[in-house]
Amino acid sequence: MERTTEKDSLYSNLEQMSVLEVLQNINKEDQTVPVAVAKALPQIEALATVTAARMKQGGRLFYIGAGTSGRLGVVDASECPPTFGVPFDMVVGLIAGGDGAIRKAVEFAEDDAEQAWIDLAEYQINEKDVLVGIAASGTTPYVIGGLKKANENNITTGCIVCNSGSPVAAVAQYPVEVITGPEFLTGSTRMKAGTAQKLVLNMLSTSVMIQLGKVKGNKMVDMQLSNSKLIDRGTHMVMQETGLSEEVAADLLKKHGSVRKAVESYKHNV
C-alpha cells in the first residue's frame, strides 16, 4: 500500500521560512482536513449507527491505538462521562504501552500484535461491544491484532485511518478512511492526520450519545456538575427550561444533581 501520510511535504526548507510563513502554511494544510472528513461521512454514519445499536443493548465502545492515535482515543473516552453523564467504563480508551504511554512514548509497544487483545481481555470485552482501532498509518500491528481477535470473537469492529487501502481498514468491519495526504512536516501525523482523527472521534461519540438520549434539544442535560462553570451553565439551562429564578434553579439543580432530573422534577410537580 502507498502511505500518503509518509510522503514528502509539499513544502521545502521549512527552517528558512519566517514564523508567519510557517504558520500560514500549516493553517493552509489544516483547512484541507474537514474536506477530507466530509468525504468519509457515509462511513462515519455506518459506524456511528451500529455503535449506538450495540450500546442500546448494553454494549460498550472501546478505542485502541498507539502514540498520537491512542492518546486521542483516551481523550475522547475520558470526556464522555463528564459530558454525557455515562459510567466511566461505557467508553474505554486503550493505548499501546499502557497508561504511562499517554505521557511518555513506550518504544516498540505498537509493534506487538498480541498485546491489544490482552489489554481488552482485562475489560471482559464481548460480542455486545464495539471496538474501534485508531491508526493514522493504517498499519499498526497493535491495532491490527486487536481487531482480528475481536472479529474472531464476533465483536463489531471499526477503524479510523488516514491512508487508503490499509491493513487496518481491511480487517475492520466498519472502516472510516480520511485521506489527509502529506503532512506539512513530513511524516508528522500528529498534525493533519491527528486533527482528522479528533474530528471523527468528536462526531462518533457525540452522534452516538445523541442516539442514546443523552442530549435534549442542544443541551448536555446529563453532564457532570464537577466545577463552578458547569454548575453555572446547568443552572442557566434549568432557568431556560423552567422559567425559574437563578436562585431557585440553582437549589433545584443542587438537590437533583443533573439538569435533566431537576427539570423533570419541576415539570412533574407543576
N, C-alpha and C positions, 0 to 999 in steps of 0.2 A: 504493500500500500504506500501511497505517497503522503507523507506528513507535511501538509501545508503549514502547520503551526511551527515547523522547524526550518522552513525556507528562509533564505536571506531576507532581511529587512529591505523595504523599498527605499530606505534612506541610508546614506553613507556618511562616514566621517562625523558621527554624532558629536564627538568631542570638540569639533571645530564650529559647531553651531552656537549661536548665542542662547542664553537661557530662554528667551522668549521664543526663539525658533524651535527649540526642543519642545516647549510646552504646546506651541501651536500645532506641531506635527503629531504629538501624542494625542492631542484633542481631535485632530483630523481623523486619525485612525479610530479613536474611540467612537466617533459618530457612525462608523460602519457597523458597529455591534448590534444595535437594535434592529437594523435592517436584516442582518443575518438571523436574528432571533425570530423575526416576523415570518421568515420562510419556513421555520420549524413549527409554527403554531399548530398545524394538524397533528404532528407527532406529540407535542406537549398536551394537546387536548385528549388524545388517546390515553396517555399515561396518567393524566390527572383524573380522568373518568374511571379508569379501572382501579386506581388507588383509592378513590373515595368509596367505590363499591365494596372493596375489601375492608376498609376501615369501618364502614357502616355495619359490617358483620363481625366487628370486634378485632379486626386486624390492626397491625402497626405498620409504620413506614420506617424503613432502615435506609441509611445512606452509607456507602463505603467509598473511600478514596485515599489517595496518598498525596502528601505535600499540600500545595495550594487547594487542590480539589477536595482533599479530605478535610481541610480546615473549613472550607466553605460549607460542606455538609454539616459539620459540627455546629457552625454558627447558625445555620438555618434551623436545625433541630432544637438548639438551645433557645431560640427565640419563640418557638411555638407555645410553650407553657405560659410565659408572661403575656403574650399577645392574645392567645385564644383560650386561656384557662384550662388547657388539656393536661392530663397527667404527664409527668416528666419522661415517662417511658413509652409514650404513644408514638413519638418521632425520635429516632435514635441515630446519632451520627457517629460513625466509627472511622478512625484514621489509622493507616498503616504505621506500626511502631507504637501504638497506644497513645494515651492522652498526653504523654510527655512530648510527642511529636507535634503537638499543636504549637508549642513554643520553639522547639529546637529540632531541626531535621535529624531523623534517625537513618543512618546510612544503610542502603540496600533493603530497607523494610518493604519497599514497594515491589521488590523482585521476588518475594515469597508468595507463590501461588496457593499455598495451603493455609496460610495464616488467617485470611479473611473468614473462612468457614469456622475456624477455631474461635475467632472473636465473636462471630454471630451465634455460635452454639451456646455461649455463655448467657445469651438472652432467650434461649429456647425458641429461636425463630422457627416458624411453622407455616403450613400452607395457607393460613389465613392472612399472612403478612405480605408486604411488598418490599422488594429490595431494589434500590436504585444505585447503580455504580456510576461514580463521577470520575472522569479521566479526560483531561484535555487532549492528550495524545491518542487515546483510544487503544493503547497497547499495554497498559499497566497490568502486570501479572497478578498482583494482589486483587485487583478488581475482576479480572477475567476468571480467576479461580473461584472467587466468591459467587459470581453469577452462575458459573457452570454447576456448582454444587447446589445452588438454590433451584436451578432448573430440574436437576435430578430429584429434588425433594418436593416437586410440584408447588414451588413458591413463585409467585408472579415477579418477573424481573423487568427492570427498565434501566436506561442509562442516559447520561448527558456527556456527549463528546464533542470535540471541535475539529475533527478530521473526518472525511468521508471514507466509507469502506473499511472501517476499523474492526479489529478482532472483538473489541468490547461491544460494538453495535451489532456484530454478527451473532453474539451469544445472548444478547438481551431480547426479550420478547417485545418490549415497547421502547425501541431506541429513539432518543432525541439527538439529532445531529445538527449542531450550529457551526457552520463553517466560517471561521473568523479570519483565516488566512495568515500571512506572515505577521509577526509582531514588530512593533517599532524597534525594540531591542531584540535582535534575532534570538528566537527560542525562549524568550521570557514569557511563558504562558500564564504568569500571574497577572498579565496585563489584559489584552483583549479577550483571550480565552477565559480568564478568571472572571472578567466582567460579564461575559455571556453566561457562564455557569451561574453566577449570582442572580442574574435576571431570570433565568429559567427556574431556579430554586424558589425565588420570590413568587413566581407565577404558579408553580406547582403547589407549594404549601398553602398559599393564600386561597387559590381556587378550590383546593380540597377542603379546607376548613369552612369555606362558604357553603360547599355542598353538604358538610356535616352539621350545618345550622349554627356555627359559632359566630356568625355575624348577623346583625339585624340592621336593615337599611344599609347604611355605610359605616356602621359603628362597631367597635370592638367591645361588645357588651359583656363578654366573659373574661376580659383582661384581668390580670392580677394587679391588685392595688398595692404595689410594692414600693412606691415612693410618693412624695408630696405632689409632684407633677401629675402623676397618674390619678391620684385621689381627686385633684382639682379637675382634671379632664372628666373623670367619672361623674363628679358632682354636676358639672355643666350638662353632661349627657342626660342625667336624671332630670334636671331642671327643664331641659328641652322637651323631654317626653311627657312630663307630668304637669308643667306649669308651676311647680312649687318654688318657693324662695330658696336662695342658696343655702341658708342655714338649715332649713327643714330637709332639703335634698341631701345635704352632707350627712345629717344624722341618719337618714334612711339608708344611705349608702354604707355608712359605718356599721349599722345594725345588720344588714343583709350580706355585705361582703362582695357584692358584684352589682354592676349596673342592671343586668338582666333581672336578678332576684329583687332588687329594690323597686324597679318599675312594675314588675309583675305583682309584688305585694301591694303597691299603691293602687293599681288598677283593680285588684281583687277586692280591696276594701272600700273602693269608691261607691 
